[in-house]
């Protein structure tokens, strides 16, 4: 038997906290490197008005830390952030976290990983888990004159809460989930609200269910019922809805589209506005937008949906292609994230000094969304090609972590010297994934952040059952281990 392993965890968001808890329970030594001054990841950084999770709260929870006190079926972001902070505090995980310690480099020296952080700290680790996520590097739009705007401007993930918006003319660029959530909260509450829409979205109607105190008390006292709810919702969401929409020919997206169309036609009364909001692509080709108040919001007073293309940004506002200047005091960029960054800009070097940046020079990819050939004992949670577009990311991360720990146990027993996917296995999986991705609903002709530089969806294209089966046990024949 080897000595106990030593782990480095990069990131203290949802996945990093999960890894830390499980390693703590196993009595394994670890250090968490966190670039910010507190935990939470995307829920720490995104604090815009209206932020909420678009999957049910009772499955956006650790299976071992179910929360009976969620306020809503889909709870607000601040509540989710508090959930993670409470768990970290209750379990004493903060004692293992180096805050303000962004990892600058990780180098495989032939036996272990030498990890260096921006605060000057450096140490050697047997295993590295990168839990960096993908929604943390803001993407700014490539629009002429963006830097010339003289009002207040910020990305939605860098919200400026010091500015009182009630007397301001506010413009928002972007109509994805973030833009629709901001619109649902701000439209009608400011002097004037302009929503700049490039592409109309299919909006799935969802009732804003608020749990009563009686329901929450029942969850507190009846743990079995809470567990059953978690399992039922997980099965319905992962094995049912999320898996069904993958296949562009399944017919499920047709029924979703009909539901969305009925919602649009029965809730937007102005025919001109209704046509502005009507998508011209198949439902679920882009990530579905879930909202209970977006259509109400865009019909409020002092609110306008602008569909003319943006020509440029000027000091006083946004100039559209029809020549009109939309004068603004505040401009919000709800334009998403650089989803191909992952660990970047860290310098990660593997066997023979090969750089991960070079391996990913065309685009990121990973064997089973976990590992990369040439980078031993280095694994990612919710890495490239994870089911970011469909399944519950918490359940995904839990399955991935248990998979990694099976390899760790083999290492501890001295049965393997290290583990990283073979080049052949990695290439075979990527080829299969790409072919499957071409048949998904995400490849039916729209433009979305799910698509890579080739126009191929980069997310997990198989059923959740396939993911669960793959994570059940590593196939050692797919790994280099000595």
C-alpha positions as CSV (number, residue, x, y, z in Angstrom):
1,X,0.0,0.0,0.0
2,X,1.2,3.5,-0.8
3,X,1.1,6.4,1.6
4,X,-2.2,8.4,1.6
5,X,-2.6,10.5,-1.5
6,X,-2.4,14.3,-1.5
7,X,-4.9,16.2,-3.6
8,X,-5.0,19.7,-5.1
9,X,-8.5,20.9,-6.0
10,X,-8.7,23.9,-8.3
11,X,-11.9,25.9,-7.6
12,X,-14.3,26.2,-4.7
13,X,-17.5,26.3,-6.7
14,X,-20.1,23.5,-6.7
15,X,-17.8,20.8,-8.0
16,X,-14.8,21.8,-5.9
17,X,-16.8,21.9,-2.7
18,X,-18.2,18.4,-3.6
19,X,-14.7,17.0,-4.0
20,X,-13.5,18.6,-0.8
21,X,-16.4,17.1,1.2
22,X,-15.8,13.7,-0.1
23,X,-12.1,13.8,0.4
24,X,-12.6,15.1,4.0
25,X,-15.0,12.2,4.7
26,X,-12.3,9.8,3.4
27,X,-9.6,11.3,5.6
28,X,-7.5,12.3,2.5
29,X,-5.2,15.3,2.6
30,X,-6.2,18.1,0.2
31,X,-5.8,21.8,-0.5
32,X,-8.4,23.8,-2.4
33,X,-7.1,26.7,-4.5
34,X,-9.7,29.5,-5.0
35,X,-9.1,32.7,-7.0
36,X,-11.7,34.7,-5.1
37,X,-12.3,35.6,-1.5
38,X,-15.2,33.2,-0.9
39,X,-16.7,30.0,-2.3
40,X,-19.6,29.7,-4.7
41,X,-18.2,29.8,-8.2
42,X,-20.8,31.0,-10.7
43,X,-23.3,31.7,-7.9
44,X,-20.8,34.0,-6.2
45,X,-20.0,35.9,-9.4
46,X,-23.5,36.2,-10.9
47,X,-25.7,38.5,-8.7
48,X,-27.7,40.2,-11.4
49,X,-31.4,41.0,-10.7
50,X,-33.6,37.9,-11.2
51,X,-30.9,35.3,-11.1
52,X,-32.2,31.9,-10.4
53,X,-31.4,28.2,-11.3
54,X,-33.4,26.9,-14.2
55,X,-33.5,23.3,-12.9
56,X,-35.5,22.3,-9.8
57,X,-33.8,23.2,-6.6
58,X,-34.3,19.7,-5.1
59,X,-32.0,18.2,-7.7
60,X,-29.6,21.1,-7.7
61,X,-28.5,19.8,-4.4
62,X,-25.9,17.4,-3.2
63,X,-27.4,13.9,-2.7
64,X,-25.8,13.8,0.7
65,X,-26.8,17.4,1.7
66,X,-30.5,17.7,0.7
67,X,-32.0,21.0,1.6
68,X,-35.6,21.0,3.0
69,X,-35.7,24.8,3.1
70,X,-35.6,25.7,-0.6
71,X,-38.1,28.6,-1.0
72,X,-39.1,27.9,-4.6
73,X,-39.2,25.0,-7.1
74,X,-36.4,26.9,-8.9
75,X,-34.8,29.0,-6.3
76,X,-33.0,32.4,-6.6
77,X,-29.2,32.6,-6.9
78,X,-28.6,34.2,-3.5
79,X,-30.3,31.2,-1.9
80,X,-28.1,28.8,-3.8
81,X,-25.0,30.7,-2.9
82,X,-26.1,30.6,0.8
83,X,-26.6,26.8,0.5
84,X,-23.0,26.3,-0.6
85,X,-21.6,28.7,2.0
86,X,-23.6,27.0,4.8
87,X,-22.3,23.6,3.8
88,X,-18.7,24.8,3.8
89,X,-19.2,26.4,7.2
90,X,-21.0,23.5,8.7
91,X,-18.4,21.0,7.6
92,X,-15.3,23.1,8.2
93,X,-14.2,23.0,4.6
94,X,-13.0,26.6,4.6
95,X,-10.0,25.5,6.7
96,X,-8.7,23.6,3.6
97,X,-9.2,26.5,1.2
98,X,-6.6,29.0,0.1
99,X,-8.6,32.1,-0.9
100,X,-7.1,34.6,-3.3
101,X,-4.9,31.8,-4.7
102,X,-5.5,31.5,-8.4
103,X,-3.5,28.6,-9.7
104,X,-0.9,29.9,-12.2
105,X,0.8,26.6,-13.1
106,X,0.6,22.9,-12.6
107,X,3.6,20.8,-13.8
108,X,3.9,17.0,-13.9
109,X,7.4,16.1,-12.8
110,X,7.2,12.5,-13.7
111,X,5.9,11.4,-10.3
112,X,3.6,14.1,-9.0
113,X,2.1,17.6,-9.7
114,X,3.9,20.8,-8.7
115,X,1.2,23.4,-8.3
116,X,1.9,27.1,-7.9
117,X,-0.6,29.8,-7.0
118,X,-0.6,33.5,-7.6
119,X,-0.2,34.2,-3.8
120,X,3.3,32.6,-4.1
121,X,2.3,29.3,-2.5
122,X,3.7,26.1,-4.1
123,X,3.4,22.4,-3.2
124,X,3.5,18.9,-4.7
125,X,0.4,16.8,-5.1
126,X,-0.3,13.2,-6.2
127,X,-3.6,14.0,-7.8
128,X,-5.2,17.2,-9.2
129,X,-8.9,17.8,-9.6
130,X,-9.8,20.8,-11.8
131,X,-13.2,22.0,-10.7
132,X,-13.1,25.3,-12.6
133,X,-16.4,25.2,-14.4
134,X,-17.1,27.0,-17.6
135,X,-19.3,30.0,-16.7
136,X,-16.8,32.3,-15.1
137,X,-14.9,34.1,-17.9
138,X,-17.2,36.8,-19.2
139,X,-17.6,37.1,-23.0
140,X,-17.8,40.6,-24.3
141,X,-19.5,41.3,-27.6
142,X,-17.5,42.3,-30.6
143,X,-19.3,45.6,-31.3
144,X,-17.7,48.7,-32.7
145,X,-17.3,51.5,-30.2
146,X,-18.0,49.4,-27.1
147,X,-15.3,51.2,-25.1
148,X,-16.7,54.6,-26.2
149,X,-19.9,54.4,-24.1
150,X,-19.9,57.2,-21.5
151,X,-22.6,55.9,-19.2
152,X,-22.3,53.0,-16.8
153,X,-21.5,49.7,-18.4
154,X,-20.9,46.2,-17.1
155,X,-21.2,42.5,-17.9
156,X,-24.1,40.7,-16.2
157,X,-21.6,38.6,-14.2
158,X,-20.0,41.8,-12.8
159,X,-23.2,43.6,-11.7
160,X,-22.7,47.0,-10.2
161,X,-25.2,47.2,-7.3
162,X,-24.1,50.7,-6.3
163,X,-26.0,52.3,-9.2
164,X,-29.7,53.1,-8.6
165,X,-31.4,52.2,-11.8
166,X,-34.9,53.5,-11.0
167,X,-34.3,56.8,-12.9
168,X,-32.0,55.4,-15.5
169,X,-32.5,54.4,-19.2
170,X,-31.2,50.9,-19.2
171,X,-30.2,48.8,-22.2
172,X,-29.5,45.0,-22.1
173,X,-27.8,43.2,-24.9
174,X,-28.6,39.5,-24.9
175,X,-31.7,37.4,-24.6
176,X,-30.4,34.1,-23.3
177,X,-31.4,32.8,-19.8
178,X,-29.5,35.7,-18.2
179,X,-31.1,38.4,-20.3
180,X,-34.6,37.1,-19.8
181,X,-34.1,36.8,-16.1
182,X,-32.9,40.4,-15.9
183,X,-35.7,41.6,-18.1
184,X,-38.3,39.8,-16.0
185,X,-37.1,41.7,-12.9
186,X,-36.1,45.2,-14.3
187,X,-38.4,45.9,-17.1
188,X,-41.1,48.4,-16.0
189,X,-39.1,49.5,-12.9
190,X,-36.6,51.8,-14.6
191,X,-37.1,55.1,-16.6
192,X,-36.9,53.1,-19.9
193,X,-35.8,49.6,-20.7
194,X,-34.4,48.5,-24.0
195,X,-33.8,44.8,-24.7
196,X,-31.5,44.3,-27.7
197,X,-32.5,41.0,-29.2
198,X,-30.4,39.3,-31.9
199,X,-32.2,36.0,-31.8
200,X,-35.7,35.3,-30.4
201,X,-35.8,32.5,-27.8
202,X,-38.3,29.7,-27.2
203,X,-39.6,30.3,-23.7
204,X,-40.8,27.4,-21.7
205,X,-43.6,28.4,-19.3
206,X,-43.0,27.4,-15.7
207,X,-45.1,28.2,-12.7
208,X,-43.2,30.0,-10.0
209,X,-44.0,27.5,-7.2
210,X,-43.2,28.8,-3.7
211,X,-43.0,26.1,-1.0
212,X,-45.1,26.8,2.0
213,X,-43.8,26.7,5.5
214,X,-45.9,23.6,6.1
215,X,-44.2,21.9,3.1
216,X,-40.8,22.8,4.2
217,X,-41.5,21.6,7.8
218,X,-42.6,18.3,6.3
219,X,-39.3,18.0,4.4
220,X,-37.4,18.8,7.6
221,X,-39.1,16.1,9.6
222,X,-39.6,13.5,6.9
223,X,-36.2,12.8,5.4
224,X,-37.5,9.8,3.5
225,X,-40.0,12.0,1.6
226,X,-37.2,14.5,0.8
227,X,-35.0,11.8,-0.6
228,X,-37.9,10.3,-2.6
229,X,-38.6,13.8,-4.1
230,X,-34.9,14.2,-5.0
231,X,-34.8,10.7,-6.7
232,X,-38.1,11.3,-8.5
233,X,-37.1,14.7,-9.9
234,X,-33.7,13.4,-10.9
235,X,-35.2,10.5,-12.8
236,X,-37.8,12.7,-14.5
237,X,-35.2,15.4,-15.4
238,X,-32.2,13.3,-16.3
239,X,-33.6,10.1,-17.7
240,X,-36.8,11.7,-19.0
241,X,-36.9,15.3,-20.3
242,X,-33.1,15.9,-20.7
243,X,-32.4,12.6,-22.4
244,X,-35.5,12.8,-24.6
245,X,-34.7,16.1,-26.2
246,X,-31.3,14.9,-27.4
247,X,-32.6,13.1,-30.4
248,X,-33.8,15.6,-33.1
249,X,-36.2,13.0,-34.4
250,X,-37.7,12.0,-31.1
251,X,-40.7,14.3,-31.5
252,X,-40.2,15.6,-27.9
253,X,-38.9,18.9,-29.2
254,X,-42.0,19.2,-31.4
255,X,-44.3,19.0,-28.4
256,X,-42.0,21.4,-26.4
257,X,-42.2,23.8,-29.4
258,X,-46.0,23.6,-29.5
259,X,-46.2,24.3,-25.8
260,X,-43.8,27.3,-26.2
261,X,-45.7,28.6,-29.2
262,X,-49.0,28.5,-27.3
263,X,-47.4,30.3,-24.4
264,X,-46.2,33.0,-26.8
265,X,-49.5,33.4,-28.6
266,X,-51.7,33.5,-25.5
267,X,-49.5,35.8,-23.5
268,X,-48.3,38.5,-26.0
269,X,-51.2,40.5,-27.2
270,X,-49.4,42.9,-29.6
271,X,-49.1,41.2,-33.0
272,X,-46.0,43.1,-33.9
273,X,-44.2,42.3,-30.7
274,X,-45.4,38.7,-30.8
275,X,-43.7,38.2,-34.2
276,X,-40.5,39.8,-32.9
277,X,-40.4,37.2,-30.2
278,X,-41.2,34.2,-32.4
279,X,-38.1,32.0,-33.1
280,X,-37.4,30.7,-36.6
281,X,-35.5,27.6,-35.5
282,X,-36.5,24.4,-33.7
283,X,-37.2,24.4,-30.0
284,X,-34.4,23.1,-27.9
285,X,-31.8,23.8,-30.6
286,X,-30.6,26.5,-28.2
287,X,-30.7,26.0,-24.5
288,X,-34.3,26.4,-23.6
289,X,-35.2,29.5,-21.7
290,X,-37.4,28.9,-18.6
291,X,-39.4,31.8,-17.4
292,X,-42.6,32.7,-15.6
293,X,-42.5,36.4,-16.2
294,X,-40.6,37.3,-19.4
295,X,-43.5,37.9,-21.7
296,X,-45.3,39.9,-19.0
297,X,-42.1,42.0,-18.6
298,X,-41.6,42.9,-22.2
299,X,-45.2,44.3,-22.4
300,X,-44.7,46.6,-19.5
301,X,-44.7,50.4,-19.8
302,X,-41.4,52.1,-20.9
303,X,-40.1,48.8,-22.3
304,X,-39.0,48.0,-25.8
305,X,-37.7,45.0,-27.6
306,X,-35.2,46.1,-30.3
307,X,-34.6,43.6,-33.1
308,X,-32.7,45.9,-35.5
309,X,-29.1,44.8,-35.6
310,X,-26.6,46.8,-33.5
311,X,-24.4,48.8,-35.8
312,X,-22.1,50.3,-33.1
313,X,-21.9,51.7,-29.6
314,X,-21.7,55.5,-29.2
315,X,-20.9,57.6,-26.2
316,X,-24.6,58.2,-25.5
317,X,-26.1,54.9,-26.4
318,X,-26.6,52.2,-29.0
319,X,-26.9,52.9,-32.7
320,X,-28.9,50.3,-34.7
321,X,-28.8,49.5,-38.4
322,X,-31.9,51.6,-39.1
323,X,-29.9,54.7,-38.0
324,X,-31.7,55.2,-34.7
325,X,-29.7,56.1,-31.6
326,X,-31.1,54.5,-28.4
327,X,-29.9,56.8,-25.7
328,X,-28.9,55.1,-22.5
329,X,-27.6,55.8,-19.1
330,X,-26.7,52.1,-18.3
331,X,-25.6,49.3,-20.7
332,X,-25.6,45.7,-19.5
333,X,-23.8,43.0,-21.5
334,X,-25.7,39.8,-21.0
335,X,-23.5,38.1,-23.6
336,X,-22.5,34.9,-21.8
337,X,-19.1,33.4,-21.2
338,X,-16.0,32.1,-22.9
339,X,-17.0,28.4,-22.5
340,X,-13.8,27.0,-23.9
341,X,-11.6,28.5,-21.2
342,X,-11.8,25.8,-18.4
343,X,-8.4,26.0,-16.6
344,X,-7.1,28.8,-18.8
345,X,-5.0,31.0,-18.4
346,X,-3.2,28.5,-16.1
347,X,-0.2,26.8,-17.5
348,X,-0.8,23.1,-17.3
349,X,2.1,20.9,-18.4
350,X,2.0,17.1,-18.5
351,X,4.3,14.3,-19.7
352,X,7.5,15.6,-21.3
353,X,6.4,19.1,-20.7
354,X,3.5,19.1,-23.2
355,X,1.2,22.0,-22.6
356,X,-2.5,21.6,-22.3
357,X,-2.9,24.8,-24.3
358,X,-1.2,23.1,-27.2
359,X,-3.2,19.9,-26.8
360,X,-6.3,22.1,-26.9
361,X,-5.0,24.5,-29.6
362,X,-8.0,23.7,-31.8
363,X,-10.6,23.1,-29.1
364,X,-11.0,21.4,-25.7
365,X,-11.9,17.8,-25.5
366,X,-11.6,15.1,-22.9
367,X,-12.1,11.4,-22.6
368,X,-15.5,10.9,-20.9
369,X,-15.4,14.6,-20.1
370,X,-12.8,13.8,-17.4
371,X,-9.2,13.2,-18.5
372,X,-6.7,14.1,-21.2
373,X,-4.0,11.9,-22.6
374,X,-0.6,12.9,-21.4
375,X,-1.8,14.4,-18.1
376,X,-1.5,11.7,-15.4
377,X,-3.6,11.8,-12.3
378,X,-5.2,15.0,-13.6
379,X,-9.0,14.9,-13.8
380,X,-11.8,17.4,-14.3
381,X,-15.3,17.7,-12.9
382,X,-17.7,19.0,-15.5
383,X,-14.9,19.3,-18.0
384,X,-15.1,19.5,-21.8
385,X,-18.0,17.6,-23.3
386,X,-19.8,17.2,-19.9
387,X,-23.6,17.2,-20.0
388,X,-23.6,21.0,-19.3
389,X,-26.6,21.4,-21.6
390,X,-29.0,18.9,-20.3
391,X,-28.4,16.9,-17.1
392,X,-28.1,18.1,-13.5
393,X,-24.5,19.3,-13.1
394,X,-24.4,18.3,-9.4
395,X,-25.4,14.7,-10.1
396,X,-22.9,14.7,-13.0
397,X,-20.1,15.9,-10.7
398,X,-21.0,13.3,-8.0
399,X,-20.8,10.4,-10.5
400,X,-17.5,11.8,-12.0
401,X,-15.9,12.1,-8.6
402,X,-16.8,8.5,-7.6
403,X,-15.3,7.3,-10.9
404,X,-12.0,9.2,-10.2
405,X,-11.9,7.7,-6.7
406,X,-11.9,4.2,-8.1
407,X,-8.7,5.0,-9.9
408,X,-7.3,6.5,-6.8
409,X,-8.0,3.3,-4.8
410,X,-6.1,1.3,-7.4
411,X,-3.2,3.7,-7.1
412,X,-3.3,3.5,-3.3
413,X,-3.3,-0.3,-3.5
414,X,-0.2,-0.1,-5.8
415,X,-2.0,-1.7,-8.7
416,X,-1.3,1.3,-11.0
417,X,1.4,3.9,-11.0
418,X,-0.7,6.7,-12.4
419,X,-3.7,7.0,-14.7
420,X,-4.4,9.0,-17.8
421,X,-6.5,8.0,-20.9
422,X,-4.6,6.4,-23.7
423,X,-4.3,8.4,-26.9
424,X,-6.3,5.7,-28.8
425,X,-9.1,5.7,-26.2
426,X,-9.4,9.4,-26.2
427,X,-9.5,9.7,-30.0
428,X,-12.0,6.9,-30.3
429,X,-14.3,8.5,-27.7
430,X,-14.1,11.9,-29.3
431,X,-14.9,10.5,-32.8
432,X,-17.9,8.7,-31.4
433,X,-19.0,11.8,-29.5
434,X,-18.8,14.0,-32.6
435,X,-20.8,11.6,-34.7
436,X,-23.5,11.4,-32.0
437,X,-23.5,15.2,-31.6
438,X,-24.4,15.7,-35.2
439,X,-27.7,13.9,-34.6
440,X,-28.8,16.0,-31.6
441,X,-31.4,18.7,-31.6
442,X,-28.5,21.2,-31.0
443,X,-27.3,20.6,-34.5
444,X,-30.6,21.5,-36.3
445,X,-29.5,24.9,-37.7
446,X,-29.4,27.5,-34.9
447,X,-26.4,29.4,-33.6
448,X,-25.7,28.8,-29.9
449,X,-23.0,28.6,-27.3
450,X,-23.3,24.8,-27.4
451,X,-21.5,24.8,-30.8
452,X,-17.7,24.6,-31.3
453,X,-15.7,26.3,-34.0
454,X,-16.9,23.6,-36.5
455,X,-20.5,24.1,-35.6
456,X,-20.7,20.8,-33.8
457,X,-22.3,20.7,-30.3
458,X,-19.5,20.2,-27.7
459,X,-21.7,18.8,-25.0
460,X,-22.5,15.2,-24.0
461,X,-24.7,13.8,-26.8
462,X,-25.7,10.5,-25.3
463,X,-28.5,9.4,-22.9
464,X,-28.0,9.9,-19.1
465,X,-28.0,6.1,-18.8
466,X,-24.9,6.0,-20.9
467,X,-23.2,8.6,-18.7
468,X,-24.2,6.7,-15.6
469,X,-22.9,3.4,-17.0
470,X,-19.6,4.9,-18.1
471,X,-19.1,6.4,-14.6
472,X,-19.9,3.1,-12.9
473,X,-16.4,1.7,-13.3
474,X,-13.2,2.8,-15.2
475,X,-12.2,0.6,-18.2
476,X,-8.5,0.2,-17.4
477,X,-7.9,-0.9,-20.9
478,X,-8.5,2.7,-21.9
479,X,-5.8,4.0,-19.6
480,X,-2.1,4.2,-19.4
481,X,-1.2,3.2,-15.9
482,X,2.5,2.3,-15.7
